[in-house]
Amino acid sequence: MSLFSLFPHPSLDDAVQADGVNSSALVPLKLADGSYSYVATTTDGQLFYLVTCLIDEQYPKVFLAKDPILGAARLKDPTLATTLTGGNVTVCGFVGYGPGS
């Protein structure tokens, strides 16, 4: 993800879904290695990581997740193909989108 979706989804757990969230902004976060990556923050202070998924015969999609590891694993669930991801997820993981130098 939580988001992966900022909107409630009945089959997602807390690793993926943010309850009642409807507004967020991307902000830079300093990572442990000293680099920066954008994350989403909500008006009530929740933090979400950008998780990118490759989906069969589609362009890559970016989702938001409270936990980048558990969220990416959850998005690979085939039961979410028609309700959330829009297709079969082949690869999914945290991607550090940085503000550049």
N, CA and C atoms as a LAMMPS dump frame, in Angstrom:
ITEM: TIMESTEP
0
ITEM: NUMBER OF ATOMS
303
ITEM: BOX BOUNDS ff ff ff
-5.0000000000000000e+02 5.0000000000000000e+02
-5.0000000000000000e+02 5.0000000000000000e+02
-5.0000000000000000e+02 5.0000000000000000e+02
ITEM: ATOMS id mol type element x y z
1 1 1 N 1.213 -1.389 0
2 1 2 C 0 0 0
3 1 3 C 0.853 0.976 0
4 2 1 N -4.688 0.166 3.633
5 2 2 C -3.848 1.317 3.366
6 2 3 C -3.932 1.499 1.951
7 3 1 N -3.364 2.095 1.446
8 3 2 C -3.507 2.094 0.061
9 3 3 C -2.653 1.063 -0.375
10 4 1 N -3.331 0.759 -0.528
11 4 2 C -2.971 0.884 -1.766
12 4 3 C -4.053 1.739 -2.163
13 5 1 N -4.936 1.804 -1.413
14 5 2 C -6.07 2.562 -1.795
15 5 3 C -6.374 3.485 -0.665
16 6 1 N -6.627 4.727 -0.956
17 6 2 C -6.982 5.661 0.095
18 6 3 C -8.448 5.538 0.46
19 7 1 N -9.134 4.653 -0.175
20 7 2 C -10.553 4.49 0.081
21 7 3 C -10.805 3.095 0.639
22 8 1 N -11.756 2.951 1.54
23 8 2 C -11.999 1.654 2.167
24 8 3 C -12.296 0.554 1.151
25 9 1 N -11.72 -0.608 1.393
26 9 2 C -11.922 -1.762 0.532
27 9 3 C -12.145 -2.955 1.457
28 10 1 N -13.242 -3.677 1.311
29 10 2 C -13.608 -4.722 2.274
30 10 3 C -12.629 -5.872 2.399
31 11 1 N -11.779 -6.131 1.414
32 11 2 C -10.905 -7.304 1.493
33 11 3 C -9.467 -6.961 1.857
34 12 1 N -9.182 -5.719 2.207
35 12 2 C -7.815 -5.34 2.535
36 12 3 C -7.609 -5.24 4.035
37 13 1 N -6.386 -5.516 4.478
38 13 2 C -6.066 -5.411 5.894
39 13 3 C -5.328 -4.098 6.157
40 14 1 N -4.895 -3.895 7.407
41 14 2 C -4.254 -2.643 7.79
42 14 3 C -2.926 -2.378 7.086
43 15 1 N -2.258 -3.413 6.58
44 15 2 C -0.995 -3.199 5.874
45 15 3 C -1.222 -2.475 4.562
46 16 1 N -2.445 -2.519 4.087
47 16 2 C -2.744 -1.981 2.776
48 16 3 C -3.693 -0.798 2.794
49 17 1 N -4.553 -0.683 3.743
50 17 2 C -5.655 0.262 3.633
51 17 3 C -5.655 1.334 4.714
52 18 1 N -5.981 2.541 4.306
53 18 2 C -6.125 3.672 5.222
54 18 3 C -7.611 3.957 5.39
55 19 1 N -8.099 3.793 6.576
56 19 2 C -9.52 4.004 6.819
57 19 3 C -9.878 5.481 6.809
58 20 1 N -10.835 5.852 5.983
59 20 2 C -11.374 7.202 5.983
60 20 3 C -10.467 8.286 5.438
61 21 1 N -9.369 7.917 4.814
62 21 2 C -8.443 8.919 4.29
63 21 3 C -8.928 9.386 2.924
64 22 1 N -8.919 10.691 2.704
65 22 2 C -9.337 11.179 1.396
66 22 3 C -8.458 12.282 0.852
67 23 1 N -7.402 12.653 1.572
68 23 2 C -6.524 13.699 1.091
69 23 3 C -5.092 13.399 1.517
70 24 1 N -4.16 13.515 0.567
71 24 2 C -2.76 13.255 0.895
72 24 3 C -1.869 14.125 0.026
73 25 1 N -0.602 14.218 0.431
74 25 2 C 0.394 14.981 -0.321
75 25 3 C 1.697 14.198 -0.318
76 26 1 N 2.486 14.351 -1.368
77 26 2 C 3.795 13.702 -1.413
78 26 3 C 4.834 14.626 -0.779
79 27 1 N 5.639 14.049 0.122
80 27 2 C 6.688 14.803 0.798
81 27 3 C 7.958 13.955 0.803
82 28 1 N 9.15 14.598 0.802
83 28 2 C 10.386 13.818 0.849
84 28 3 C 10.656 13.31 2.268
85 29 1 N 11.148 12.071 2.366
86 29 2 C 11.495 11.454 3.646
87 29 3 C 12.933 10.971 3.553
88 30 1 N 13.746 11.299 4.556
89 30 2 C 15.135 10.842 4.562
90 30 3 C 15.171 9.385 5.001
91 31 1 N 15.788 8.542 4.175
92 31 2 C 15.884 7.114 4.45
93 31 3 C 17.137 6.812 5.269
94 32 1 N 17.231 5.588 5.767
95 32 2 C 18.354 5.183 6.622
96 32 3 C 19.71 5.352 5.937
97 33 1 N 19.758 5.193 4.613
98 33 2 C 21.032 5.316 3.896
99 33 3 C 21.385 6.758 3.553
100 34 1 N 20.568 7.712 3.996
101 34 2 C 20.845 9.128 3.749
102 34 3 C 20.184 9.68 2.505
103 35 1 N 19.624 8.818 1.676
104 35 2 C 18.943 9.294 0.473
105 35 3 C 17.519 9.702 0.848
106 36 1 N 16.829 10.292 -0.113
107 36 2 C 15.451 10.718 0.112
108 36 3 C 14.513 9.98 -0.829
109 37 1 N 13.307 9.766 -0.372
110 37 2 C 12.271 9.177 -1.204
111 37 3 C 10.966 9.882 -0.866
112 38 1 N 10.134 10.051 -1.873
113 38 2 C 8.822 10.628 -1.606
114 38 3 C 7.922 9.601 -0.923
115 39 1 N 7.151 10.066 0.015
116 39 2 C 6.119 9.278 0.677
117 39 3 C 4.86 10.133 0.682
118 40 1 N 3.742 9.488 0.898
119 40 2 C 2.483 10.23 0.986
120 40 3 C 2.159 10.44 2.461
121 41 1 N 1.711 11.623 2.783
122 41 2 C 1.256 11.909 4.133
123 41 3 C -0.157 12.464 4.048
124 42 1 N -0.946 12.159 5.052
125 42 2 C -2.329 12.599 5.064
126 42 3 C -2.501 13.794 5.99
127 43 1 N -3.649 14.397 5.924
128 43 2 C -3.911 15.575 6.756
129 43 3 C -3.91 15.235 8.244
130 44 1 N -4.112 13.962 8.597
131 44 2 C -4.068 13.587 10.011
132 44 3 C -2.735 12.949 10.411
133 45 1 N -1.712 13.055 9.546
134 45 2 C -0.363 12.616 9.892
135 45 3 C -0.003 11.178 9.574
136 46 1 N -0.861 10.432 8.9
137 46 2 C -0.509 9.064 8.513
138 46 3 C 0.517 9.099 7.384
139 47 1 N 1.404 8.102 7.353
140 47 2 C 2.471 8.022 6.366
141 47 3 C 2.276 6.769 5.515
142 48 1 N 2.446 6.918 4.192
143 48 2 C 2.289 5.798 3.27
144 48 3 C 3.447 5.778 2.286
145 49 1 N 3.928 4.575 1.972
146 49 2 C 5.021 4.389 1.017
147 49 3 C 4.464 4.159 -0.38
148 50 1 N 5.234 4.556 -1.384
149 50 2 C 4.846 4.333 -2.773
150 50 3 C 5.3 2.931 -3.18
151 51 1 N 4.355 2.115 -3.556
152 51 2 C 4.627 0.746 -3.984
153 51 3 C 4.226 0.643 -5.449
154 52 1 N 5.155 0.187 -6.284
155 52 2 C 4.896 0.088 -7.714
156 52 3 C 4.696 -1.37 -8.099
157 53 1 N 3.652 -1.626 -8.885
158 53 2 C 3.342 -2.987 -9.32
159 53 3 C 3.312 -3.068 -10.839
160 54 1 N 3.883 -4.151 -11.349
161 54 2 C 3.766 -4.465 -12.772
162 54 3 C 2.603 -5.429 -12.923
163 55 1 N 1.721 -5.108 -13.844
164 55 2 C 0.498 -5.874 -14.036
165 55 3 C 0.46 -6.379 -15.473
166 56 1 N 0.105 -7.655 -15.634
167 56 2 C 0.061 -8.258 -16.97
168 56 3 C -0.622 -7.352 -17.981
169 57 1 N 0.07 -7.104 -19.104
170 57 2 C -0.47 -6.37 -20.239
171 57 3 C -0.988 -4.971 -19.9
172 58 1 N -0.405 -4.333 -18.884
173 58 2 C -0.785 -2.977 -18.503
174 58 3 C 0.474 -2.181 -18.166
175 59 1 N 0.297 -0.923 -17.989
176 59 2 C 1.38 -0.057 -17.544
177 59 3 C 1.567 -0.26 -16.036
178 60 1 N 2.748 0.073 -15.486
179 60 2 C 2.95 -0.037 -14.036
180 60 3 C 1.99 0.889 -13.289
181 61 1 N 1.574 0.463 -12.116
182 61 2 C 0.678 1.269 -11.285
183 61 3 C 1.327 1.494 -9.928
184 62 1 N 1.076 2.666 -9.361
185 62 2 C 1.617 3.02 -8.052
186 62 3 C 0.477 3.008 -7.037
187 63 1 N 0.718 2.339 -5.922
188 63 2 C -0.232 2.264 -4.824
189 63 3 C 0.441 2.805 -3.572
190 64 1 N -0.325 3.122 -2.569
191 64 2 C 0.211 3.577 -1.295
192 64 3 C 0.017 2.479 -0.264
193 65 1 N 1.03 2.28 0.587
194 65 2 C 0.944 1.243 1.617
195 65 3 C 1.542 1.731 2.92
196 66 1 N 0.912 1.37 4.023
197 66 2 C 1.47 1.701 5.333
198 66 3 C 2.774 0.956 5.558
199 67 1 N 2.836 -0.273 5.112
200 67 2 C 4.036 -1.096 5.234
201 67 3 C 4.464 -1.493 3.826
202 68 1 N 5.645 -1.056 3.363
203 68 2 C 6.026 -1.319 1.971
204 68 3 C 6.247 -2.795 1.658
205 69 1 N 6.655 -3.588 2.637
206 69 2 C 6.899 -5.015 2.399
207 69 3 C 5.582 -5.808 2.438
208 70 1 N 4.847 -5.667 3.526
209 70 2 C 3.571 -6.391 3.637
210 70 3 C 2.565 -5.917 2.602
211 71 1 N 2.558 -4.617 2.343
212 71 2 C 1.633 -4.071 1.36
213 71 3 C 1.894 -4.604 -0.034
214 72 1 N 3.174 -4.654 -0.418
215 72 2 C 3.52 -5.178 -1.745
216 72 3 C 3.122 -6.643 -1.865
217 73 1 N 3.35 -7.406 -0.81
218 73 2 C 2.967 -8.817 -0.83
219 73 3 C 1.451 -8.959 -0.944
220 74 1 N 0.726 -8.133 -0.24
221 74 2 C -0.754 -8.201 -0.264
222 74 3 C -1.307 -7.858 -1.637
223 75 1 N -0.675 -6.905 -2.314
224 75 2 C -1.156 -6.507 -3.647
225 75 3 C -1.004 -7.611 -4.688
226 76 1 N -0.146 -8.582 -4.43
227 76 2 C 0.031 -9.705 -5.36
228 76 3 C -1.098 -10.731 -5.259
229 77 1 N -1.964 -10.575 -4.276
230 77 2 C -3.07 -11.515 -4.069
231 77 3 C -3.983 -11.509 -5.291
232 78 1 N -4.159 -12.657 -5.952
233 78 2 C -4.989 -12.71 -7.161
234 78 3 C -6.446 -12.33 -6.934
235 79 1 N -6.921 -12.418 -5.702
236 79 2 C -8.321 -12.046 -5.445
237 79 3 C -8.542 -10.543 -5.565
238 80 1 N -7.468 -9.764 -5.598
239 80 2 C -7.594 -8.306 -5.735
240 80 3 C -7.507 -7.842 -7.185
241 81 1 N -7.301 -8.776 -8.113
242 81 2 C -7.104 -8.424 -9.527
243 81 3 C -8.29 -7.683 -10.125
244 82 1 N -9.495 -8.035 -9.757
245 82 2 C -10.655 -7.371 -10.353
246 82 3 C -11.172 -6.213 -9.513
247 83 1 N -10.83 -6.188 -8.23
248 83 2 C -11.389 -5.152 -7.357
249 83 3 C -10.437 -4.016 -7.028
250 84 1 N -9.133 -4.239 -7.126
251 84 2 C -8.198 -3.193 -6.728
252 84 3 C -7.09 -2.94 -7.738
253 85 1 N -6.347 -3.974 -8.101
254 85 2 C -5.18 -3.765 -8.955
255 85 3 C -5.524 -3.674 -10.434
256 86 1 N -6.644 -4.244 -10.839
257 86 2 C -7.059 -4.17 -12.232
258 86 3 C -6.428 -5.201 -13.128
259 87 1 N -5.762 -6.181 -12.546
260 87 2 C -5.147 -7.235 -13.339
261 87 3 C -4.217 -8.075 -12.489
262 88 1 N -3.608 -9.065 -13.12
263 88 2 C -2.692 -9.964 -12.439
264 88 3 C -1.357 -9.263 -12.173
265 89 1 N -1.004 -9.095 -10.904
266 89 2 C 0.251 -8.443 -10.52
267 89 3 C 1.382 -9.452 -10.636
268 90 1 N 2.399 -9.119 -11.438
269 90 2 C 3.531 -10.02 -11.614
270 90 3 C 4.691 -9.663 -10.686
271 91 1 N 4.931 -8.388 -10.47
272 91 2 C 6.002 -7.91 -9.59
273 91 3 C 5.48 -6.698 -8.852
274 92 1 N 5.82 -6.61 -7.584
275 92 2 C 5.344 -5.484 -6.793
276 92 3 C 6.366 -5.203 -5.692
277 93 1 N 6.696 -3.928 -5.473
278 93 2 C 7.633 -3.601 -4.411
279 93 3 C 7.78 -2.109 -4.206
280 94 1 N 8.45 -1.764 -3.11
281 94 2 C 8.725 -0.372 -2.792
282 94 3 C 9.714 0.188 -3.792
283 95 1 N 9.416 1.337 -4.333
284 95 2 C 10.329 2.029 -5.228
285 95 3 C 10.573 3.404 -4.634
286 96 1 N 11.826 3.737 -4.418
287 96 2 C 12.173 5.027 -3.843
288 96 3 C 12.189 6.129 -4.894
289 97 1 N 11.089 6.802 -5.064
290 97 2 C 11.023 7.926 -5.983
291 97 3 C 11.627 9.12 -5.269
292 98 1 N 12.757 9.615 -5.774
293 98 2 C 13.46 10.676 -5.077
294 98 3 C 13.268 12.042 -5.703
295 99 1 N 13.511 13.094 -4.9
296 99 2 C 13.367 14.449 -5.389
297 99 3 C 14.49 14.893 -6.315
298 100 1 N 15.494 14.064 -6.507
299 100 2 C 16.61 14.412 -7.387
300 100 3 C 17.642 15.25 -6.674
301 101 1 N 18.678 15.653 -7.423
302 101 2 C 19.717 16.447 -6.781
303 101 3 C 19.866 17.782 -7.444
